[in-house]
Amino acid sequence: MIAVKWQQMIAGLLCMGAISSPQYVWTLFTPALKVDFNTSAAALQITFSLLIVLQTLFSPIQGWIAKHIHPRSLIMVGIVITGASWVATAKVQSLNMLYLTYGGLGGIGTGIVYVGVVSLLMQWFPKNRGMAAGAAAAGYGMGAMLTTFPISHLLAASGWRTTMVVFGLVMIAAGLVAAFFLKTPQADVVQTGLATEGTGYTTSYVVKTPLFWLMFFMMATMATSGLMVTSQLAQIATDFEVAHLSILGMAALPLAMTLDRIANGVTRPLFGWISDRLGREQTMAFAFTLEAIALTCWLALANHPVAFVLLSGVVFLGWGEIFSLFPATLTDTFGTRDASRNYGLLYMAQGVGAIFGGPLAAWLHQSSGNWHPVFALAIGGDLLTALLAFAVLRPMRRRFMQGSPHA
Protein backbone atom coordinates (compact mmCIF):
# COMPACT_ATOMS: atom_id res chain seq x y z
CA MET A 1 0.00 0.00 0.00
CA ILE A 2 2.81 2.40 0.89
CA ALA A 3 4.53 1.62 -2.43
CA VAL A 4 1.31 2.36 -4.33
CA LYS A 5 0.94 5.73 -2.62
CA TRP A 6 4.45 6.77 -3.56
CA GLN A 7 3.99 5.53 -7.12
CA GLN A 8 1.02 7.88 -7.33
CA MET A 9 3.16 10.68 -5.93
CA ILE A 10 5.81 10.12 -8.62
CA ALA A 11 3.21 9.98 -11.41
CA GLY A 12 1.58 13.16 -10.11
CA LEU A 13 4.90 15.00 -9.94
CA LEU A 14 5.73 13.97 -13.51
CA CYS A 15 2.36 15.32 -14.68
CA MET A 16 3.05 18.62 -12.92
CA GLY A 17 6.53 18.81 -14.39
CA ALA A 18 5.21 18.18 -17.89
CA ILE A 19 2.97 21.27 -17.84
CA SER A 20 5.23 23.68 -15.91
CA SER A 21 7.07 25.18 -18.90
CA PRO A 22 4.32 27.63 -20.03
CA GLN A 23 4.72 29.55 -16.77
CA TYR A 24 8.38 29.09 -15.97
CA VAL A 25 10.08 29.46 -19.37
CA TRP A 26 7.81 32.22 -20.69
CA THR A 27 10.57 34.72 -20.02
CA LEU A 28 12.82 32.99 -22.59
CA PHE A 29 10.33 33.74 -25.36
CA THR A 30 9.61 37.38 -24.48
CA PRO A 31 12.54 39.04 -26.35
CA ALA A 32 11.69 37.26 -29.63
CA LEU A 33 7.94 37.75 -29.22
CA LYS A 34 8.39 41.43 -28.48
CA VAL A 35 10.26 41.90 -31.76
CA ASP A 36 8.06 39.60 -33.84
CA PHE A 37 4.81 41.22 -32.75
CA ASN A 38 6.32 44.73 -32.60
CA THR A 39 4.77 45.43 -29.21
CA SER A 40 5.70 46.83 -25.81
CA ALA A 41 6.76 44.72 -22.85
CA ALA A 42 3.65 45.77 -20.92
CA ALA A 43 1.32 44.63 -23.73
CA LEU A 44 3.21 41.37 -24.17
CA GLN A 45 3.06 40.57 -20.44
CA ILE A 46 -0.74 40.53 -20.62
CA THR A 47 -0.23 37.04 -22.12
CA PHE A 48 1.51 35.85 -18.97
CA SER A 49 -1.09 37.45 -16.73
CA LEU A 50 -3.88 35.73 -18.68
CA LEU A 51 -2.10 32.41 -18.23
CA ILE A 52 -1.95 32.81 -14.45
CA VAL A 53 -5.35 34.47 -14.04
CA LEU A 54 -7.18 31.76 -16.01
CA GLN A 55 -5.14 29.06 -14.31
CA THR A 56 -6.37 30.31 -10.95
CA LEU A 57 -9.78 31.80 -11.82
CA PHE A 58 -11.25 28.45 -12.81
CA SER A 59 -9.59 26.45 -10.03
CA PRO A 60 -12.77 26.28 -7.86
CA ILE A 61 -14.77 25.20 -10.94
CA GLN A 62 -12.15 22.59 -11.77
CA GLY A 63 -12.31 21.34 -8.20
CA TRP A 64 -16.07 20.87 -8.63
CA ILE A 65 -15.67 19.13 -12.00
CA ALA A 66 -13.16 16.74 -10.44
CA LYS A 67 -15.95 15.36 -8.25
CA HIS A 68 -17.89 14.25 -11.34
CA ILE A 69 -15.14 13.15 -13.74
CA HIS A 70 -12.43 10.58 -13.08
CA PRO A 71 -9.31 12.55 -12.01
CA ARG A 72 -7.05 10.75 -14.48
CA SER A 73 -9.32 11.62 -17.41
CA LEU A 74 -9.56 15.25 -16.32
CA ILE A 75 -5.78 15.54 -15.89
CA MET A 76 -5.21 14.00 -19.33
CA VAL A 77 -7.57 16.55 -20.89
CA GLY A 78 -5.64 19.35 -19.16
CA ILE A 79 -2.31 18.00 -20.43
CA VAL A 80 -3.56 17.86 -24.02
CA ILE A 81 -4.96 21.41 -23.80
CA THR A 82 -1.67 22.69 -22.38
CA GLY A 83 0.49 21.11 -25.08
CA ALA A 84 -1.96 22.15 -27.81
CA SER A 85 -1.75 25.74 -26.58
CA TRP A 86 1.94 25.83 -27.57
CA VAL A 87 1.35 24.13 -30.91
CA ALA A 88 -1.42 26.64 -31.67
CA THR A 89 0.71 29.56 -30.49
CA ALA A 90 3.35 28.67 -33.08
CA LYS A 91 0.82 29.51 -35.83
CA VAL A 92 -0.48 32.86 -34.53
CA GLN A 93 0.20 36.14 -36.33
CA SER A 94 -1.36 38.68 -33.94
CA LEU A 95 -1.04 39.70 -30.31
CA ASN A 96 -4.72 38.99 -29.64
CA MET A 97 -4.32 35.42 -30.87
CA LEU A 98 -1.23 35.06 -28.67
CA TYR A 99 -3.41 36.07 -25.72
CA LEU A 100 -6.00 33.48 -26.71
CA THR A 101 -3.65 30.53 -27.33
CA TYR A 102 -0.71 30.88 -24.94
CA GLY A 103 -2.60 32.79 -22.26
CA GLY A 104 -6.15 31.43 -22.58
CA LEU A 105 -5.72 27.78 -23.55
CA GLY A 106 -2.48 27.50 -21.58
CA GLY A 107 -4.07 28.90 -18.42
CA ILE A 108 -7.09 26.60 -18.57
CA GLY A 109 -4.97 23.53 -19.33
CA THR A 110 -2.35 24.07 -16.63
CA GLY A 111 -5.07 24.93 -14.10
CA ILE A 112 -6.90 21.66 -14.76
CA VAL A 113 -3.74 19.62 -14.23
CA TYR A 114 -2.56 21.62 -11.19
CA VAL A 115 -5.83 21.41 -9.27
CA GLY A 116 -6.40 17.82 -10.35
CA VAL A 117 -3.00 16.56 -9.21
CA VAL A 118 -3.03 18.46 -5.89
CA SER A 119 -6.54 17.18 -5.07
CA LEU A 120 -5.65 13.61 -6.03
CA LEU A 121 -2.43 13.48 -4.02
CA MET A 122 -4.16 14.98 -0.98
CA GLN A 123 -6.56 12.02 -1.17
CA TRP A 124 -3.67 9.56 -1.27
CA PHE A 125 -1.98 11.21 1.75
CA PRO A 126 -4.93 12.10 4.02
CA LYS A 127 -2.74 12.36 7.11
CA ASN A 128 -0.06 14.45 5.38
CA ARG A 129 -2.03 16.81 3.16
CA GLY A 130 0.37 19.69 3.67
CA MET A 131 3.30 17.55 2.55
CA ALA A 132 1.32 16.25 -0.43
CA ALA A 133 0.33 19.77 -1.54
CA GLY A 134 3.90 20.99 -1.08
CA ALA A 135 5.35 18.08 -3.03
CA ALA A 136 2.87 18.57 -5.88
CA ALA A 137 3.69 22.28 -5.99
CA ALA A 138 7.39 21.39 -5.97
CA GLY A 139 6.88 19.22 -9.05
CA TYR A 140 5.30 22.18 -10.81
CA GLY A 141 8.02 24.57 -9.64
CA MET A 142 10.94 22.31 -10.58
CA GLY A 143 9.56 20.68 -13.73
CA ALA A 144 10.81 23.37 -16.09
CA MET A 145 14.33 22.79 -14.77
CA LEU A 146 14.62 19.91 -17.26
CA THR A 147 13.42 21.97 -20.21
CA THR A 148 15.09 25.35 -19.65
CA PHE A 149 18.39 24.59 -21.40
CA PRO A 150 16.89 22.48 -24.24
CA ILE A 151 14.30 25.17 -24.96
CA SER A 152 16.96 27.88 -24.79
CA HIS A 153 19.18 26.01 -27.27
CA LEU A 154 16.38 25.17 -29.71
CA LEU A 155 15.10 28.74 -29.47
CA ALA A 156 18.50 30.06 -30.51
CA ALA A 157 18.89 27.49 -33.30
CA SER A 158 15.40 27.31 -34.82
CA GLY A 159 13.33 30.23 -33.53
CA TRP A 160 10.37 30.42 -31.19
CA ARG A 161 7.74 28.92 -33.51
CA THR A 162 9.58 25.62 -34.06
CA THR A 163 10.41 25.48 -30.35
CA MET A 164 6.74 25.86 -29.43
CA VAL A 165 5.67 23.02 -31.72
CA VAL A 166 8.38 20.60 -30.60
CA PHE A 167 7.96 21.15 -26.88
CA GLY A 168 4.18 21.37 -27.10
CA LEU A 169 4.19 17.82 -28.47
CA VAL A 170 6.75 16.77 -25.83
CA MET A 171 4.41 18.08 -23.10
CA ILE A 172 1.52 16.02 -24.43
CA ALA A 173 3.53 12.81 -24.84
CA ALA A 174 5.34 12.97 -21.48
CA GLY A 175 2.27 14.11 -19.56
CA LEU A 176 -0.06 11.45 -20.95
CA VAL A 177 2.41 8.67 -20.19
CA ALA A 178 2.68 9.84 -16.57
CA ALA A 179 -1.08 10.37 -16.21
CA PHE A 180 -1.80 6.85 -17.45
CA PHE A 181 -0.55 5.50 -14.08
CA LEU A 182 -2.80 7.74 -11.95
CA LYS A 183 -5.78 6.26 -10.15
CA THR A 184 -8.15 7.25 -7.38
CA PRO A 185 -7.44 5.94 -3.87
CA GLN A 186 -10.96 4.83 -2.95
CA ALA A 187 -10.46 1.17 -3.71
CA ASP A 188 -7.01 1.01 -2.15
CA VAL A 189 -7.08 3.50 0.68
CA VAL A 190 -10.60 3.96 1.96
CA GLN A 191 -11.01 0.26 2.70
CA THR A 192 -7.90 0.32 4.89
CA GLY A 193 -9.27 3.19 6.95
CA LEU A 194 -6.49 5.58 5.98
CA ALA A 195 -8.88 8.07 4.40
CA THR A 196 -11.62 9.56 6.56
CA GLU A 197 -14.43 11.97 5.92
CA GLY A 198 -13.15 15.46 6.48
CA THR A 199 -14.38 17.75 9.22
CA GLY A 200 -14.43 21.50 9.28
CA TYR A 201 -16.21 24.41 7.64
CA THR A 202 -17.94 24.67 4.30
CA THR A 203 -16.63 27.00 1.62
CA SER A 204 -19.74 29.20 1.94
CA TYR A 205 -18.80 29.86 5.56
CA VAL A 206 -15.05 30.24 4.94
CA VAL A 207 -15.43 33.04 2.38
CA LYS A 208 -17.43 35.10 4.89
CA THR A 209 -14.59 35.23 7.43
CA PRO A 210 -12.08 38.11 7.61
CA LEU A 211 -9.41 35.47 8.33
CA PHE A 212 -9.76 33.95 4.85
CA TRP A 213 -9.50 37.34 3.16
CA LEU A 214 -6.43 38.23 5.20
CA MET A 215 -4.77 35.06 3.90
CA PHE A 216 -5.96 35.93 0.38
CA PHE A 217 -4.42 39.41 0.57
CA MET A 218 -1.14 38.05 1.94
CA MET A 219 -0.87 35.36 -0.75
CA ALA A 220 -1.71 37.86 -3.51
CA THR A 221 0.96 40.24 -2.23
CA MET A 222 3.60 37.51 -2.14
CA ALA A 223 2.55 36.20 -5.55
CA THR A 224 3.12 39.67 -7.00
CA SER A 225 6.82 39.81 -6.18
CA GLY A 226 7.54 36.25 -7.26
CA LEU A 227 5.65 36.48 -10.54
CA MET A 228 7.31 39.79 -11.33
CA VAL A 229 10.66 37.99 -11.37
CA THR A 230 9.31 34.88 -13.09
CA SER A 231 7.71 36.77 -15.97
CA GLN A 232 10.49 39.27 -16.59
CA LEU A 233 13.74 37.60 -15.59
CA ALA A 234 15.06 37.73 -19.18
CA GLN A 235 14.35 41.46 -19.48
CA ILE A 236 15.98 42.12 -16.10
CA ALA A 237 19.05 40.12 -17.15
CA THR A 238 19.22 42.01 -20.46
CA ASP A 239 18.93 45.42 -18.82
CA PHE A 240 21.70 44.61 -16.35
CA GLU A 241 23.84 43.25 -19.23
CA VAL A 242 24.33 39.77 -17.81
CA ALA A 243 21.99 37.78 -20.10
CA HIS A 244 24.73 36.70 -22.51
CA LEU A 245 27.60 36.39 -20.03
CA SER A 246 28.90 32.94 -19.17
CA ILE A 247 29.60 31.21 -15.86
CA LEU A 248 31.67 28.04 -16.05
CA GLY A 249 30.84 27.81 -19.74
CA MET A 250 27.08 28.21 -19.24
CA ALA A 251 24.99 31.24 -20.18
CA ALA A 252 23.96 33.22 -17.10
CA LEU A 253 20.24 33.52 -17.92
CA PRO A 254 19.33 29.83 -18.45
CA LEU A 255 21.66 28.93 -15.56
CA ALA A 256 19.79 31.36 -13.30
CA MET A 257 16.47 29.94 -14.48
CA THR A 258 17.62 26.37 -13.76
CA LEU A 259 18.79 27.34 -10.26
CA ASP A 260 15.49 29.16 -9.73
CA ARG A 261 13.55 26.00 -10.63
CA ILE A 262 15.57 24.02 -8.07
CA ALA A 263 15.09 26.62 -5.34
CA ASN A 264 11.42 27.06 -6.23
CA GLY A 265 10.89 23.32 -5.88
CA VAL A 266 12.99 22.66 -2.78
CA THR A 267 11.48 25.54 -0.79
CA ARG A 268 7.93 24.15 -0.90
CA PRO A 269 8.36 20.88 1.00
CA LEU A 270 11.30 22.35 2.98
CA PHE A 271 9.38 25.27 4.48
CA GLY A 272 6.29 23.08 4.84
CA TRP A 273 8.40 20.76 7.01
CA ILE A 274 9.86 23.70 8.96
CA SER A 275 6.40 25.15 9.57
CA ASP A 276 5.23 21.83 11.03
CA ARG A 277 7.82 22.36 13.77
CA LEU A 278 8.16 26.12 14.21
CA GLY A 279 4.60 27.19 13.37
CA ARG A 280 3.01 28.51 10.18
CA GLU A 281 3.14 32.24 10.91
CA GLN A 282 6.69 32.24 12.25
CA THR A 283 7.87 30.42 9.14
CA MET A 284 5.97 32.84 6.89
CA ALA A 285 7.58 35.84 8.59
CA PHE A 286 11.06 34.35 8.17
CA ALA A 287 10.60 33.27 4.54
CA PHE A 288 8.98 36.53 3.39
CA THR A 289 11.71 38.60 5.06
CA LEU A 290 14.30 36.39 3.37
CA GLU A 291 12.87 37.28 -0.03
CA ALA A 292 12.88 41.00 0.79
CA ILE A 293 16.57 40.81 1.75
CA ALA A 294 17.41 38.74 -1.33
CA LEU A 295 15.62 41.21 -3.65
CA THR A 296 17.51 44.12 -2.09
CA CYS A 297 20.88 42.41 -2.53
CA TRP A 298 19.96 41.23 -6.03
CA LEU A 299 19.16 44.75 -7.17
CA ALA A 300 22.43 46.05 -5.72
CA LEU A 301 24.60 43.30 -7.28
CA ALA A 302 22.65 42.47 -10.46
CA ASN A 303 25.51 43.58 -12.75
CA HIS A 304 27.67 40.72 -11.48
CA PRO A 305 26.72 37.46 -13.27
CA VAL A 306 27.56 35.13 -10.37
CA ALA A 307 25.64 37.27 -7.89
CA PHE A 308 22.75 37.58 -10.38
CA VAL A 309 22.46 33.79 -10.67
CA LEU A 310 22.86 32.95 -6.98
CA LEU A 311 20.62 35.71 -5.62
CA SER A 312 17.85 34.94 -8.10
CA GLY A 313 17.82 31.46 -6.55
CA VAL A 314 17.54 32.91 -3.04
CA VAL A 315 14.62 35.09 -4.20
CA PHE A 316 12.75 31.98 -5.31
CA LEU A 317 13.72 30.19 -2.09
CA GLY A 318 11.89 32.93 -0.19
CA TRP A 319 8.88 32.94 -2.51
CA GLY A 320 7.90 29.47 -3.68
CA GLU A 321 6.91 28.25 -0.22
CA ILE A 322 3.65 30.22 -0.41
CA PHE A 323 2.23 27.21 -2.28
CA SER A 324 2.76 24.96 0.74
CA LEU A 325 2.43 27.36 3.68
CA PHE A 326 -0.89 28.92 2.66
CA PRO A 327 -2.79 25.69 1.86
CA ALA A 328 -1.45 24.11 5.07
CA THR A 329 -2.47 27.14 7.13
CA LEU A 330 -5.87 27.25 5.45
CA THR A 331 -6.55 23.57 6.14
CA ASP A 332 -5.25 23.85 9.72
CA THR A 333 -7.73 26.66 10.29
CA PHE A 334 -10.86 25.60 8.44
CA GLY A 335 -10.50 21.82 8.37
CA THR A 336 -10.57 19.27 5.56
CA ARG A 337 -14.29 19.17 4.81
CA ASP A 338 -14.04 21.49 1.78
CA ALA A 339 -10.24 21.72 1.61
CA SER A 340 -9.99 21.43 -2.19
CA ARG A 341 -12.58 24.10 -2.93
CA ASN A 342 -11.29 26.35 -0.16
CA TYR A 343 -7.79 26.20 -1.60
CA GLY A 344 -9.18 26.64 -5.10
CA LEU A 345 -10.55 30.00 -4.01
CA LEU A 346 -7.40 30.97 -2.14
CA TYR A 347 -5.29 29.94 -5.15
CA MET A 348 -7.03 32.69 -7.12
CA ALA A 349 -4.76 35.08 -5.18
CA GLN A 350 -1.97 34.05 -7.53
CA GLY A 351 -4.06 35.38 -10.42
CA VAL A 352 -4.42 38.71 -8.64
CA GLY A 353 -0.66 38.73 -8.13
CA ALA A 354 -0.10 38.03 -11.81
CA ILE A 355 -1.89 41.25 -12.77
CA PHE A 356 0.58 43.25 -10.70
CA GLY A 357 3.61 41.05 -11.30
CA GLY A 358 3.28 41.13 -15.08
CA PRO A 359 1.88 44.19 -16.91
CA LEU A 360 2.02 46.64 -14.00
CA ALA A 361 5.65 45.80 -13.27
CA ALA A 362 6.50 46.17 -16.97
CA TRP A 363 4.62 49.49 -17.08
CA LEU A 364 6.48 50.81 -14.02
CA HIS A 365 9.78 49.82 -15.59
CA GLN A 366 8.82 51.41 -18.89
CA SER A 367 7.66 54.63 -17.22
CA SER A 368 10.64 55.06 -14.93
CA GLY A 369 13.32 53.66 -17.21
CA ASN A 370 14.74 51.40 -14.50
CA TRP A 371 13.82 48.53 -12.20
CA HIS A 372 14.09 50.37 -8.87
CA PRO A 373 10.34 51.20 -8.46
CA VAL A 374 9.39 47.62 -9.29
CA PHE A 375 11.84 46.14 -6.81
CA ALA A 376 10.82 48.69 -4.18
CA LEU A 377 7.19 47.66 -4.58
CA ALA A 378 8.05 43.97 -4.29
CA ILE A 379 10.32 44.45 -1.27
CA GLY A 380 7.71 46.57 0.48
CA GLY A 381 5.07 43.92 -0.16
CA ASP A 382 7.31 41.19 1.26
CA LEU A 383 7.99 43.13 4.46
CA LEU A 384 4.33 44.06 4.88
CA THR A 385 3.27 40.42 4.50
CA ALA A 386 5.93 39.23 6.94
CA LEU A 387 4.63 41.74 9.50
CA LEU A 388 1.01 40.72 8.90
CA ALA A 389 1.88 37.04 9.37
CA PHE A 390 3.33 37.55 12.82
CA ALA A 391 1.40 40.55 14.15
CA VAL A 392 -2.09 40.01 12.67
CA LEU A 393 -2.60 36.53 11.22
CA ARG A 394 -1.13 34.70 14.22
CA PRO A 395 -3.36 36.24 16.94
CA MET A 396 -6.42 36.30 14.67
CA ARG A 397 -6.03 32.62 13.83
CA ARG A 398 -5.41 31.72 17.47
CA ARG A 399 -8.65 33.41 18.52
CA PHE A 400 -10.56 31.67 15.75
CA MET A 401 -9.16 28.25 16.63
CA GLN A 402 -9.91 28.70 20.34
CA GLY A 403 -13.53 29.48 19.59
CA SER A 404 -13.92 26.79 16.90
CA PRO A 405 -15.96 23.67 17.63
CA HIS A 406 -13.83 21.91 14.97
CA ALA A 407 -10.46 22.79 16.50
N, C-alpha and C positions, 0 to 999 in steps of 0.2 A: 504493500500500500504506500509506504514511504517513497519507494522508487517511482511509483506511478505519479505521485504528486510532483516530484522533482522533474520528471519527464515533461509534465505539463508546464512547469515553470520554464524549462529550456525552450519548449516549442513556442510559448507565449513571448519570451524574450526575443526569439528569432523573428517572430511576426512584427514585433515593435521595431526591431532594428531594420527590417526590410522597408518600412514606410517612414523612416526618420529623415531621409535625405531632403525631401521638399522643404522642411523647416530649417535644417541645420547646414545645408550647403547652398541655400539661396544666395548668400552673399557672394559666392564664387561667380554666379551668373550676372550679377548686377552691372559690372562695368560694360560687358558686351551688350546686354539688353538696353542699357541707357543710350549707347551709341546707335544700336540697330533701330530703336524706336524713336530716336531723337527726342528724348523727353528728360524732364528734370528728375533728380533723385527723389524728391518728395512725391511726385506723381507715380514713379516706379514703385516706391515702397507701399503704395496702396495695395499692390498685389500681395505682399507679405502680410499686411494687416488683414486682408480678406481671408487668407489662408488660416490665420490664427483665430480670427473672429468666428468664421464658419465652423472651424474645428471645435470651438468651445460653445458656440451659440446653440448647436443642435445636440450637445452632449446629454441634456436631460431627456430629449426625445429619443435619442439612441438608447439610453438606459431603459426607457419604456419599451421600445421595439425589441430589445434583447430578451424581454420576458415572454415574447410571443414567437420568436424565431430562434432556431437552434444557434447558439453562439458561434459555432464553427462556420456555419453558412453565412452568418452576418459578417464575420471577420473576413471571410473569403471575398464577399462582395466589396467590402471596404478596400481590400488590397488591390483588387482589379480596378476599382475607380481611381485609386491613388496612382497606380502605374499608368493607367490610360490618360490621366491628367497631364503627365509629362509627354507622352506620345502625341497628344492633341496639341499641347503647347508648341511643339516643334513645327507645327504647320501654320501657326497664327501669324497675321501680318499687321495687327493693330493692337494698341494698348488695351482697348476694351475687351478684346478677345483674350488677351493675356490675363486680365482680371478674371474672366469667366473660367478659363481652363486651369491655369496654375493656382489661382486663388480660390475660385469657387469649387471646382471638382476636387482639387487637392485638399481643401479644407474639409469637405464633407467626407472624403475617403479616409483621411488620416484620423478624423474624429471618430468614425465608426470603429476603426481598428483599436484606437487608444482606449475608448470607453469599454469596448467589448473585451479586450484582453485584461484590463484592470479588474473589471467585474468578475470575469471568469476565474482569475487567479485568487481573488479574495474569497471565492467560494471554495477553492481547493485548500486554502490556508485559513480556515475560520478562526483559529486561535492566534494567528499572526497576521492580521489584515494589514497592519501598518507596514510590516516587512514586505508583504506581497505587493502592496501598492508602490512602495519604494523601489523594489526590484524591477517591477514592470516599467516604472518611470525611468529607471536606470537604463533599461534596454533601449528605450526610445532616445534617451540622451546620448548614449554611447554608440548607437547603431551606425550613425554616419561616419564614425571613426574609420570604418573599413572602406568607405567609398570616397572619402575626401581626396586622397591622393590620386586614385584612378580617375575620378571625375575631373580633377584639376589637369591631369595630363591629357585626357581625351579632349577636354575643352580647348587646350592650347593647340592640339594637333588637328582637330577636325571641326571646331566651332561648336556653338551652344546647341544648335538644332540637332545635329547628329548625336551629341552627348545626351540630350533629352530622350531621344528615341531608344538608344541603347540601354540606358539605365532605367527607363520606364519599363522596358520589357524585363530587365533583370529584377526589378522590384516585384513584378507580377509572378515570375517564375519562382524566385526564392521564397516569397511570402506564401504562395499557395502550397508549396512543399511543406513548409513549417506548419501551416494551418491545418493540413491534412491530419496531423497527429493530435489535434486538440479534441477534447471531449468534455462533456459536463460531468460533474462529480457525483450527481445524485445516486447513480447505481453503485458507485464505489465507496463514497464517503458517508452519505446519509445513513446507510444501513449499519455502519460501524459506530454511529453515534458521535462522529467527529464534527459534524455540521449540525447546528441547532438553530431554531427559529430566533431571529434577532429580536432584541428588546430595545425600546427607546422611543423617540418622538417621530411623528410623521413629518414629511416634508412641508405640509401645509402649516404646521406649527412652527417648524424651524425658521422658515422665511419671515415670520412675524417677530422674531427676537432681535433686539439690538446686537446681541452677541454674534449672531451669524453675519450681520452686515459689517461689524467691526472686522471680522476675519476676512470678509470679501474685500473691504477697502485695503487691508494690509497686503493681501495676496496680489491685488491689482497693482499696488504701488511697487511691490518687489518685482512683479512681472515686467513692469515698464523698464526698469534699469537693465534687466537681463536681456530682454528682447531688443532693446536698443543696440546692445553689443552684437547679439546674434545676427540681426538683420543688416548691420552696417559695418561689420568688422573689416571687409575688404576696402571700403571707402576710407575708414579710419587708417588702415595700414598704408593706403596710397597717399593720403594727405600727410602722414608723418614720414613718408619716403622709406618705408621698410618692407613694402609688399614684395619687392623683387630682390631683396637681399637674401643671402644664404647663411645658414647656420649648419656647420658640419655637413656641407654639401646638399642641404635641403632648403627649399624656399621657405622664407619666414612665415608667409601667410598660411599655406596649407599645414605647415608644422604647428602653428598656433592653433589652427582649427582642430587638428588631431588631438593636441593636448587638451583643448577645451572640451572635446567629446569625452575624453577620459575623466577629467575633473567633474564634468557635468553628470557623468554616470556614477562615479564613486561617491560623490557627496550625498546622493539620495539615500541609499541604505546606510551609509556611514553616520550621517546626522540623525537618521531615524533611530539607529542603535544608540547613539549618544543621548537622544532625547528620552529614550526609555529609562535611562539611568539618572540623568540630571534634571529632567522635566522639560516639557515642550517649550514653555515661554523663555526659560533661561537659554535654551539652545537656540531659539529664534534670535534673541537679542545678541548672542555671540556671533552667529552666522551672518546676520544682516550688517553688523558693525564690521565684520571681516571684509565684506564686499565693499563697504564704503571706504575703508582704508586701502584696499587693493585698487579701487578706481582712482583714488587720489594719487597713489604712487604710479599707477599706469599712465595717467595723464602727464605726470612730471617726467617720466622716463621713456615715453613712447618712441622717441627717436632712436633708441638703442634696441637693435633687433632681439638680442637675448632677453632683455628686460621686457620687451613687448610680448614675446612668446610666453615667458614664465608668468608674468603678471596677468595676462589674459586668462591663463589657467586658474589663477587664484580667484579672479573675478567670478568665474563659473563655479568654483568650489564654494563660494559664499552665496551663490544664487540658486543653483539647481535643487537644493534641498527643500525648496518651497513645495515641491511636488510629493514629498513624503511627510513633512512636518504639518502642513495644513490638513490633508486628509486624515492623518492620525489624530490631530487635535480635534477636528470636527467629529470624528467617530467617538473619541473619548468623551466628548461633551454631550452629544445627542444620541448616542447609541447606534446599534447596527440595524435597527428595524427598516430604515429607508436609506441606508448608508450610500448606496450607489446613486440614487437620485439626488440626495443631499450634496454629494461630491460633484455630481454633474452640474448642479447649479453653482457651486463654489468655483468650479473649474472655469466657468464663464469669466471669472476675474482675469484670467490670462488673455481673453479676447479684449477686455477693456485695456489691459496693459499694452496690447499690440497696437492699439490706436495711438497711444502716446509714444511707444518705443519705436514705431516705424515712421510714419509720415511727419508727425510733430517734431521728432528728433531731427529728421532730415531738413524740415523747414527752419528750425532754429539754427542749424548749422549753415544753411544757405543764407539766412538773413544776417547772421553775425559774421560769417566768413571763417569761423573756427569752431572747435569742439568744446570750448570751455563752458558755454551756457548749458549744453546738453549734459556734460559730465556733472556740472554743479547741480542740475535738477535731479539726476540719478543719485548722487551722493546724499543730497538732502532727503530724498525719499527713503533711502536705506536707513539713515539715522533716525528719521521720524518713526519708521516702522519698528526699529529696534526698541525705541523708547516706548511705543505703544504696547509692544509685546510684554514688557516687564512691568510698566506702570499702570496700564489700563486693562489689557487682556487677562493678565494673571489674576488680579483681584476680582474682576467681573466674572471670570469663569469659575473661580472658587466659590463665589456667592451662589452662582447658578447650580453648581454641583451639590452644594450643601442643602439647597432647597429642593433638589430633584428627587422624585420618588423612584427614578430609574438609576440613581447613582450607585 
